[in-house]
Amino acid sequence: MSYWFDHESQKILKKLITSKRRTWLVTGVAGFIGSNIAESLLHLGQKVIGFDNFSTGHPRNIEDIVAKTAAADGAFTFLEGDIRDRDACADIMDGVEIVLHQAALGSVPRSIEDPRTSHDVNVTGFINILDEARRRNVENFVYAASSSTYGDEPNLPKIEERIGRPLSPYAGTKLFDEIYAEIFSRTYGFGSIGLRYFNVFGPRQDPNGAYAAVIPKWTDRIIANKPVTINGDGLTSRDFCFIDNAVQANLRAGIAQNKKQSEVFNVAVGEQTSLNELFALIKERLALHQCYYDKDAMYAEFRRGDVRHSLASIDRAAALLGYHPTHTIGEGIGVAIPWYLAQTVKA
Ligand SMILES: NC(=O)c1ccc[n+]([C@@H]2O[C@H](COP(=O)([O-])OP(=O)(O)OC[C@H]3O[C@@H](n4cnc5c(N)ncnc54)[C@H](O)[C@@H]3O)[C@@H](O)[C@H]2O)c1
């Protein structure tokens, strides 16, 4: 298997990371993004402490990391626990040099159903990790921010300096995280980097459950020849970002020279795809694997709290982090689809 860090444009980053063995804390490591970050770090010879409470993540992702990497040599430690538990957050920080904080409850609809739990995990849990990292004066603190922070800001592409009002409790929690990160920089001189992810997708993203993201959910349903529902008129658009791009952004941010500032960066591709186009793309790519689907999509109500259009400028991340996406949406779907097909064979 070839990894994003073997891509020609990423050779220098690979050298920078492998030149020193650091200890990274990855929270949310049993989830989609966290498990992919941990796997890349272990392939690059790093030490990883992973933390998760399995609320939306899976033990199978931890098993997969261990199976695919040299984790057996003691490079990987997994600790089960909850970021809402302050003592647990203190316990996991021993020896940590870089924090990549991914643990949170994702999903706009989930946060509308239960705003308090989203707040407890995404804001209280966030400040627990942030404050413990500050006390230990870790080298770099990187956290999962979100494109939902742009809220009702109408202009495209989205640039980091210009945000609107949040449209959901989830977006509010992610905005609070950015506010705390900035306060910690001003008050304590503790710097951080927030990565505003734009619809990340790829292997290990969970297709199941009420709050599944659109690409895994539709792929799974099309493979099973079940009907697909599009919320709204299908013209809603997103900047879909393949997982390898998000992992790259995390590693670049993790070793960035950023001692005192709080910064935020868009992590995306800079390509806009409507939901109708996405549906057609998934069907077309599945057909290349002899998985044919002849149903039309069904259309339902727009979802509450959803942003209508999303497209990122990635200029800032390119200029200051050296971030260059290695995969477009089409290339990413080309990698994700065989993975989803393999899961259905296993099931
Ligand atoms: N996937 C996306 O498109 C996207 C977009 C924007 C932001 N994000 C953010 O990226 C991060 C990772 O998202 P993901 O897509 O991998 O989701 P995920 O649900 O697959 O992973 C989140 C992980 O955090 C863990 N977790 C949740 N609550 C916890 C708690 N209280 N204590 C310890 N662990 C806990 C879960 O068990 C899970 O393993 C989240 O912060 C999310 O808000 C994701």
The ligand as an SDF file (V2000), in Angstrom:
LIG
                    3D

 44 48  0  0  0  0  0  0  0  0999 V2000
  -15.2040   13.8740    9.5790 N   0  0  0  0  0  0  0  0  0  0  0  0
  -15.3980   15.1310    9.2210 C   0  0  0  0  0  0  0  0  0  0  0  0
  -15.7620   15.4270    8.0920 O   0  0  0  0  0  0  0  0  0  0  0  0
  -15.1490   16.2590   10.1980 C   0  0  0  0  0  0  0  0  0  0  0  0
  -15.3890   17.5800    9.7790 C   0  0  0  0  0  0  0  0  0  0  0  0
  -15.1390   18.6120   10.6700 C   0  0  0  0  0  0  0  0  0  0  0  0
  -14.6360   18.3390   11.9260 C   0  0  0  0  0  0  0  0  0  0  0  0
  -14.4440   17.0390   12.3220 N   0  0  0  0  0  0  0  0  0  0  0  0
  -13.9060   16.7970   13.6570 C   0  0  0  0  0  0  0  0  0  0  0  0
  -12.8350   15.8670   13.5470 O   0  0  0  0  0  0  0  0  0  0  0  0
  -12.7480   15.0880   14.7370 C   0  0  0  0  0  0  0  0  0  0  0  0
  -12.7150   13.6010   14.3900 C   0  0  0  0  0  0  0  0  0  0  0  0
  -13.9130   13.2920   13.6890 O   0  0  0  0  0  0  0  0  0  0  0  0
  -14.1730   11.8620   13.0320 P   0  0  0  0  0  0  0  0  0  0  0  0
  -14.8710   12.0960   11.7460 O   0  0  0  0  0  0  0  0  0  0  0  0
  -12.9590   11.0400   13.0770 O   0  0  0  0  0  0  0  0  0  0  0  0
  -15.2770   11.2890   14.0240 O   0  0  0  0  0  0  0  0  0  0  0  0
  -15.3310    9.8760   14.7940 P   0  0  0  0  0  0  0  0  0  0  0  0
  -16.6530    9.8580   15.4820 O   0  0  0  0  0  0  0  0  0  0  0  0
  -15.0090    8.7680   13.8570 O   0  0  0  0  0  0  0  0  0  0  0  0
  -14.1400   10.0240   15.8350 O   0  0  0  0  0  0  0  0  0  0  0  0
  -14.2570   10.7070   17.0500 C   0  0  0  0  0  0  0  0  0  0  0  0
  -13.6320    9.8370   18.1230 C   0  0  0  0  0  0  0  0  0  0  0  0
  -13.6820   10.5380   19.3820 O   0  0  0  0  0  0  0  0  0  0  0  0
  -14.0650    9.6080   20.3750 C   0  0  0  0  0  0  0  0  0  0  0  0
  -14.7160   10.3250   21.4770 N   0  0  0  0  0  0  0  0  0  0  0  0
  -15.9110   10.9500   21.4480 C   0  0  0  0  0  0  0  0  0  0  0  0
  -16.2050   11.4370   22.6540 N   0  0  0  0  0  0  0  0  0  0  0  0
  -15.1700   11.1360   23.4590 C   0  0  0  0  0  0  0  0  0  0  0  0
  -14.8940   11.3560   24.8250 C   0  0  0  0  0  0  0  0  0  0  0  0
  -15.7890   11.9910   25.6150 N   0  0  0  0  0  0  0  0  0  0  0  0
  -13.7310   10.9190   25.3440 N   0  0  0  0  0  0  0  0  0  0  0  0
  -12.8400   10.2460   24.5560 C   0  0  0  0  0  0  0  0  0  0  0  0
  -13.0440    9.9860   23.2600 N   0  0  0  0  0  0  0  0  0  0  0  0
  -14.2130   10.4270   22.7100 C   0  0  0  0  0  0  0  0  0  0  0  0
  -15.0220    8.6520   19.6830 C   0  0  0  0  0  0  0  0  0  0  0  0
  -15.1900    7.4130   20.3530 O   0  0  0  0  0  0  0  0  0  0  0  0
  -14.3710    8.5100   18.3150 C   0  0  0  0  0  0  0  0  0  0  0  0
  -13.4500    7.4360   18.3070 O   0  0  0  0  0  0  0  0  0  0  0  0
  -13.9230   15.5240   15.5990 C   0  0  0  0  0  0  0  0  0  0  0  0
  -13.4530   16.5040   16.4990 O   0  0  0  0  0  0  0  0  0  0  0  0
  -14.8750   16.1390   14.6200 C   0  0  0  0  0  0  0  0  0  0  0  0
  -15.7260   17.0910   15.2220 O   0  0  0  0  0  0  0  0  0  0  0  0
  -14.6810   15.9880   11.4860 C   0  0  0  0  0  0  0  0  0  0  0  0
  1  2  1  0
  2  3  2  0
  2  4  1  0
  4  5  1  0
  4 44  2  0
  5  6  2  0
  6  7  1  0
  7  8  2  0
  8  9  1  0
  8 44  1  0
  9 10  1  0
  9 42  1  0
 10 11  1  0
 11 12  1  0
 11 40  1  0
 12 13  1  0
 13 14  1  0
 14 15  2  0
 14 16  1  0
 14 17  1  0
 17 18  1  0
 18 19  2  0
 18 20  1  0
 18 21  1  0
 21 22  1  0
 22 23  1  0
 23 24  1  0
 23 38  1  0
 24 25  1  0
 25 26  1  0
 25 36  1  0
 26 27  1  0
 26 35  1  0
 27 28  2  0
 28 29  1  0
 29 30  1  0
 29 35  2  0
 30 31  1  0
 30 32  2  0
 32 33  1  0
 33 34  2  0
 34 35  1  0
 36 37  1  0
 36 38  1  0
 38 39  1  0
 40 41  1  0
 40 42  1  0
 42 43  1  0
M  CHG  2   8   1  16  -1
M  END
$$$$
